[in-house]
Amino acid sequence: MPLAIDHVTIAGSSLPALQQAFATAGLATDYGGPHSNGLTHMSLLGFDDGSYIELISTLQAGPANTVFWGQHIAGDAGPCAWAVQVADVAREAARVAALGVRVDGPRYFNRRRPDQTLVEWDLAFLGDKSAGATLPFIIKDITPRHLRVQPSASVTGGPLRGVAGVVLGVANPTAAGELFRRVYGWPAPLEYIDPDFEARLFHFAGTPVTLAAPPESGSWLAARLHQFDDSPCAYLLGAADFAAACRQFNLLPAGDWFGRPLAWFNRRQLNGLRLGVIELTP
């Protein structure tokens, strides 16, 4: 069952700081406005393929348990969630619930853009973890999609085409893998140990999903899981011209992941965020 990534979310305690970090890396974002909860606001980096990166933070400091991804926001965790597009939120939610997986939704959400345009959509959350932590949350626009996202000037027409992959930090890769196979009918993942990323990787071929488990208790990923539980730990952008992307963004080559060239943005430039670029298959 194919998945179309709608967007991925990056959390931080200061939205201006996130925006500045991305702008410094050559990925200037567009402010999107506050959410309907009145507690968070966002900026986005829209790509030519329609997917986007959402930067999210709170409008003002408050208890972390009052908003989605509150712990990730307060802890400057970076990656925190991912979403996929579906044709019908209620129907897909019912299908997943019939498999014995916990479902919350459909639920209505909106945000008010800076030009006062109201953007509306439906969501449903899948699984027992936080929203979009392992299984994606599912989304369907109510208002026209171009009102929610348009390609950002900093990346449109360039070598980066969109969000190509999510790397999900998980404490139990066997259980997480079985969950994805049950929900989406995928075959068993390919396995690989990446000493540079310091993780055991489990990639579902032909999908955007890679699971990452810590090889030892003292690793950065083990510490992240202890603080934030299972959730995304890195995102991969797709490049049709990989060499051009490496040149334009001064990426750090890291060899291949499952047969495709991979490079990383400078983590210091992005406040520790692990954001990679992978070559798209023809």
C-alpha positions as CSV (number, residue, x, y, z in Angstrom):
1,M,0.0,0.0,0.0
2,P,1.7,3.3,-1.1
3,L,1.9,6.3,1.2
4,A,2.0,9.9,0.0
5,I,3.8,12.1,2.5
6,D,1.7,15.2,3.1
7,H,4.2,16.9,5.5
8,V,6.6,16.4,8.3
9,T,6.8,18.4,11.5
10,I,9.7,19.9,13.3
11,A,9.2,21.3,16.9
12,G,11.1,23.9,18.8
13,S,10.7,26.3,21.7
14,S,11.1,29.3,19.4
15,L,9.6,29.6,16.0
16,P,11.8,32.5,15.0
17,A,14.9,30.5,15.9
18,L,13.7,27.6,13.8
19,Q,13.0,30.0,10.9
20,Q,16.4,31.6,11.2
21,A,18.2,28.2,11.3
22,F,16.4,27.1,8.1
23,A,17.1,30.4,6.4
24,T,20.8,30.2,7.2
25,A,20.8,26.7,5.6
26,G,19.2,28.1,2.4
27,L,15.8,26.9,3.2
28,A,13.8,30.0,4.0
29,T,10.3,29.2,5.1
30,D,6.9,31.0,4.9
31,Y,5.0,32.0,8.0
32,G,1.7,30.1,8.0
33,G,-0.1,31.6,11.0
34,P,-1.7,30.3,14.2
35,H,-3.6,27.0,14.6
36,S,-7.2,26.7,15.6
37,N,-6.1,25.6,19.1
38,G,-4.9,29.2,19.8
39,L,-1.7,27.7,21.3
40,T,0.6,27.0,18.4
41,H,1.7,28.6,15.2
42,M,3.8,27.5,12.3
43,S,6.0,28.3,9.3
44,L,6.4,26.0,6.3
45,L,8.8,25.0,3.6
46,G,6.7,24.0,0.6
47,F,8.2,21.8,-2.2
48,D,7.4,21.4,-5.9
49,D,5.9,17.9,-5.3
50,G,3.3,19.4,-2.9
51,S,4.8,18.0,0.3
52,Y,6.2,20.4,3.0
53,I,8.1,20.7,6.2
54,E,6.2,22.3,9.1
55,L,8.1,24.3,11.7
56,I,5.9,24.5,14.9
57,S,6.1,26.2,18.2
58,T,3.9,27.6,20.9
59,L,2.6,31.2,20.8
60,Q,3.6,31.6,24.4
61,A,5.2,29.4,27.0
62,G,2.9,27.1,28.9
63,P,2.5,23.5,30.2
64,A,3.9,21.0,27.7
65,N,0.9,18.7,28.1
66,T,-1.6,21.3,26.7
67,V,-0.6,21.0,23.1
68,F,0.3,18.4,20.5
69,W,4.0,17.6,20.7
70,G,4.4,19.8,23.8
71,Q,7.3,17.8,25.1
72,H,9.1,18.0,21.7
73,I,8.4,21.7,21.5
74,A,9.7,22.4,25.1
75,G,12.7,20.2,24.6
76,D,13.7,21.5,21.2
77,A,13.4,18.0,19.9
78,G,13.2,18.8,16.2
79,P,11.4,16.0,14.3
80,C,8.2,15.0,16.0
81,A,5.5,13.8,13.6
82,W,4.6,13.0,10.0
83,A,1.4,12.9,8.0
84,V,0.1,11.2,4.8
85,Q,-2.6,12.3,2.5
86,V,-5.7,10.1,2.1
87,A,-8.8,10.4,-0.1
88,D,-11.2,10.0,2.8
89,V,-10.2,10.3,6.4
90,A,-13.2,8.6,7.8
91,R,-12.9,5.6,5.5
92,E,-9.2,5.1,6.1
93,A,-9.7,5.6,9.9
94,A,-12.4,2.8,9.8
95,R,-10.1,0.5,7.8
96,V,-7.2,0.9,10.3
97,A,-9.6,0.6,13.3
98,A,-10.9,-2.7,11.9
99,L,-7.3,-4.1,12.1
100,G,-7.4,-3.6,15.9
101,V,-5.3,-0.4,15.8
102,R,-6.3,2.6,18.0
103,V,-7.8,5.5,16.0
104,D,-8.6,9.0,17.2
105,G,-10.7,10.9,14.7
106,P,-11.7,12.2,12.2
107,R,-11.3,15.6,13.8
108,Y,-11.6,19.0,12.3
109,F,-8.7,21.6,12.4
110,N,-7.9,24.9,10.8
111,R,-5.5,27.8,10.9
112,R,-5.7,31.4,9.9
113,R,-3.1,32.6,7.4
114,P,-1.4,36.0,7.8
115,D,-3.7,37.3,5.0
116,Q,-6.7,36.1,7.1
117,T,-7.6,33.2,4.8
118,L,-9.0,30.3,6.7
119,V,-7.5,26.9,5.9
120,E,-9.4,23.8,6.9
121,W,-8.7,20.1,7.0
122,D,-9.7,16.8,8.7
123,L,-7.3,14.6,10.6
124,A,-7.2,11.2,12.3
125,F,-4.5,9.9,14.5
126,L,-3.4,6.2,14.3
127,G,-1.8,4.0,17.0
128,D,-1.0,4.2,20.7
129,K,1.8,6.8,20.5
130,S,1.5,10.5,20.2
131,A,0.2,12.0,16.9
132,G,2.3,10.9,14.0
133,A,5.0,9.5,16.2
134,T,5.2,6.1,14.5
135,L,2.2,5.5,12.3
136,P,1.5,8.7,10.4
137,F,-1.6,10.8,11.1
138,I,-3.9,11.0,8.1
139,I,-5.1,14.3,6.5
140,K,-7.5,15.5,3.9
141,D,-8.0,19.1,2.9
142,I,-11.5,20.7,3.2
143,T,-10.5,24.0,1.6
144,P,-8.4,23.9,-1.6
145,R,-4.9,22.4,-1.0
146,H,-3.1,25.4,-2.5
147,L,-4.4,27.5,0.4
148,R,-2.6,25.3,2.9
149,V,0.7,24.9,1.0
150,Q,2.5,26.4,-2.0
151,P,6.1,25.9,-3.1
152,S,8.5,28.2,-1.2
153,A,10.6,30.6,-3.1
154,S,13.8,29.3,-1.5
155,V,13.4,25.8,-3.0
156,T,10.9,25.9,-6.0
157,G,12.5,25.0,-9.3
158,G,15.6,23.7,-7.5
159,P,17.1,20.2,-7.0
160,L,15.1,19.4,-3.9
161,R,11.7,18.0,-5.0
162,G,10.0,17.2,-1.7
163,V,10.0,15.1,1.5
164,A,11.1,11.6,0.4
165,G,11.5,9.8,3.7
166,V,11.0,9.6,7.4
167,V,13.4,7.9,9.9
168,L,11.4,6.8,12.9
169,G,13.3,6.3,16.2
170,V,11.8,3.2,17.9
171,A,12.8,1.3,21.0
172,N,11.4,-2.0,19.7
173,P,11.9,-2.3,15.9
174,T,10.3,-5.8,15.7
175,A,7.0,-4.6,17.2
176,A,7.1,-1.4,15.1
177,G,7.8,-3.3,12.0
178,E,5.0,-5.7,12.6
179,L,2.6,-2.8,13.1
180,F,3.5,-1.3,9.8
181,R,3.2,-4.6,8.0
182,R,-0.2,-5.2,9.6
183,V,-1.6,-1.8,8.7
184,Y,-0.1,-1.5,5.2
185,G,0.6,-5.0,4.0
186,W,4.3,-4.4,3.4
187,P,6.9,-7.2,3.2
188,A,9.6,-7.5,5.8
189,P,12.1,-4.6,5.9
190,L,15.7,-4.6,4.7
191,E,18.2,-4.3,7.6
192,Y,21.4,-2.3,7.8
193,I,23.7,-1.0,10.5
194,D,25.0,2.5,9.9
195,P,27.9,3.3,12.1
196,D,27.9,7.0,11.2
197,F,24.2,7.4,12.0
198,E,24.8,5.2,15.1
199,A,21.6,3.1,14.5
200,R,20.3,-0.2,13.3
201,L,18.1,0.7,10.3
202,F,15.1,-1.2,9.0
203,H,13.8,0.1,5.6
204,F,10.6,-0.9,3.9
205,A,11.6,-1.0,0.3
206,G,9.6,1.2,-2.1
207,T,8.2,3.2,0.8
208,P,9.3,6.4,2.6
209,V,9.6,4.6,6.0
210,T,12.8,3.6,7.7
211,L,12.9,2.5,11.4
212,A,16.0,3.3,13.5
213,A,16.9,1.6,16.7
214,P,19.8,2.4,19.0
215,P,22.7,-0.1,18.8
216,E,23.6,0.5,22.5
217,S,22.2,2.3,25.5
218,G,24.7,5.1,25.4
219,S,23.9,6.3,21.9
220,W,22.3,9.6,20.9
221,L,19.2,7.7,19.7
222,A,18.8,5.9,23.0
223,A,19.0,9.2,24.9
224,R,16.4,10.7,22.5
225,L,14.0,7.7,23.0
226,H,14.4,8.0,26.7
227,Q,13.4,11.7,26.6
228,F,10.8,11.8,23.8
229,D,9.7,8.1,23.3
230,D,9.2,6.7,19.8
231,S,9.0,9.4,17.2
232,P,10.7,10.6,14.1
233,C,14.4,11.3,14.5
234,A,15.4,12.4,11.0
235,Y,13.8,13.4,7.7
236,L,15.1,12.9,4.1
237,L,14.4,15.2,1.2
238,G,14.5,13.8,-2.3
239,A,16.7,15.3,-5.0
240,A,16.3,14.5,-8.7
241,D,19.8,16.0,-9.2
242,F,21.7,14.8,-6.2
243,A,25.1,16.4,-7.1
244,A,23.4,19.8,-7.7
245,A,21.7,19.6,-4.3
246,C,25.0,18.8,-2.6
247,R,26.7,21.8,-4.2
248,Q,23.9,24.2,-3.6
249,F,23.4,23.4,0.1
250,N,27.0,22.4,1.0
251,L,25.9,19.0,2.1
252,L,28.0,16.5,3.9
253,P,28.2,13.2,1.9
254,A,27.4,10.1,3.9
255,G,27.6,7.2,1.4
256,D,24.5,5.1,0.5
257,W,21.4,4.2,2.3
258,F,19.8,1.0,0.8
259,G,21.4,1.6,-2.6
260,R,20.8,5.4,-2.9
261,P,23.3,8.2,-2.3
262,L,22.7,10.2,0.9
263,A,24.1,13.4,2.2
264,W,23.3,15.6,5.3
265,F,22.8,19.2,6.0
266,N,25.2,20.6,8.6
267,R,23.6,19.7,12.0
268,R,25.3,22.7,13.7
269,Q,23.6,25.0,11.2
270,L,20.2,23.5,11.9
271,N,20.5,23.4,15.7
272,G,21.2,19.7,15.8
273,L,18.4,18.6,13.4
274,R,19.2,15.6,11.3
275,L,18.0,16.5,7.8
276,G,19.2,14.5,4.9
277,V,19.0,14.5,1.1
278,I,18.6,11.3,-0.8
279,E,18.7,10.7,-4.5
280,L,15.3,10.0,-6.0
281,T,15.0,6.9,-8.1
282,P,14.3,7.5,-11.9
